Amino acid sequence: MTDINIGRCITGWDVARQVREIDPDLPIAYMTGTSAEEWKSRGVPNSILLEKPFAPAQLLTAVSQLLNTSTTSL
């Protein structure tokens, strides 16, 4: 889980790409209040984006979906 706008020098997009270089199957969930429209072009494949504000149930659903998808592809 990473926020897209985490700092000046690195973004959540960067974090996800670097993590995927280490583990290509690791589930990625992004959260943002401003950059949702960039997800299709900048997000890593098989990731989920949650727009802030989101309810705890939305987070649980997203994580569950990512984990179920990753375990079926192993």
C-alpha positions as CSV (number, residue, x, y, z in Angstrom):
1,M,0.0,0.0,0.0
2,T,1.5,3.3,-1.0
3,D,0.3,6.8,-1.3
4,I,1.0,8.3,-4.8
5,N,2.1,11.7,-3.5
6,I,4.6,10.7,-0.7
7,G,7.3,13.3,-1.4
8,R,9.2,15.5,-3.8
9,C,11.8,13.0,-4.9
10,I,9.8,9.8,-5.0
11,T,6.2,8.9,-5.8
12,G,4.1,5.9,-5.1
13,W,4.4,5.1,-8.8
14,D,8.2,4.9,-8.3
15,V,7.8,2.8,-5.1
16,A,5.5,0.3,-6.9
17,R,7.9,-0.1,-9.9
18,Q,10.9,-0.7,-7.6
19,V,9.0,-3.2,-5.5
20,R,7.9,-5.1,-8.6
21,E,11.5,-5.3,-9.8
22,I,12.2,-7.2,-6.6
23,D,9.0,-9.2,-6.5
24,P,6.9,-9.2,-9.7
25,D,4.0,-10.8,-8.0
26,L,3.7,-8.6,-5.0
27,P,0.2,-7.0,-4.7
28,I,0.2,-3.2,-5.0
29,A,-2.5,-0.9,-3.7
30,Y,-2.3,2.8,-4.4
31,M,-4.2,5.5,-2.5
32,T,-4.6,9.1,-3.7
33,G,-6.7,12.2,-3.3
34,T,-5.5,13.9,-6.5
35,S,-3.8,11.5,-9.0
36,A,-6.4,8.9,-9.9
37,E,-6.6,9.8,-13.5
38,E,-2.9,8.8,-13.9
39,W,-3.3,5.2,-12.6
40,K,-4.0,3.6,-16.0
41,S,-0.9,5.1,-17.6
42,R,1.5,5.1,-14.5
43,G,0.3,2.2,-12.3
44,V,1.8,-1.2,-12.4
45,P,-0.2,-4.1,-13.8
46,N,-2.5,-6.0,-11.5
47,S,-2.8,-3.1,-9.0
48,I,-5.7,-1.4,-7.3
49,L,-6.3,2.3,-6.7
50,L,-8.3,3.7,-3.8
51,E,-9.4,7.3,-4.0
52,K,-9.4,9.3,-0.7
53,P,-11.4,9.5,1.3
54,F,-12.2,5.8,1.4
55,A,-14.0,3.7,3.9
56,P,-12.2,0.9,5.9
57,A,-14.5,-1.6,4.1
58,Q,-13.2,-0.5,0.7
59,L,-9.6,-1.0,1.9
60,L,-10.4,-4.5,3.2
61,T,-12.1,-5.4,-0.1
62,A,-9.2,-4.1,-2.2
63,V,-6.6,-6.0,-0.1
64,S,-8.7,-9.2,-0.2
65,Q,-9.1,-8.9,-4.0
66,L,-5.3,-8.4,-4.4
67,L,-4.5,-11.3,-2.1
68,N,-7.0,-13.7,-3.8
69,T,-5.7,-12.7,-7.2
70,S,-2.0,-13.2,-6.2
71,T,-2.6,-16.6,-4.6
72,T,-4.5,-18.0,-7.7
73,S,-1.6,-16.9,-10.0
74,L,1.1,-18.6,-7.9
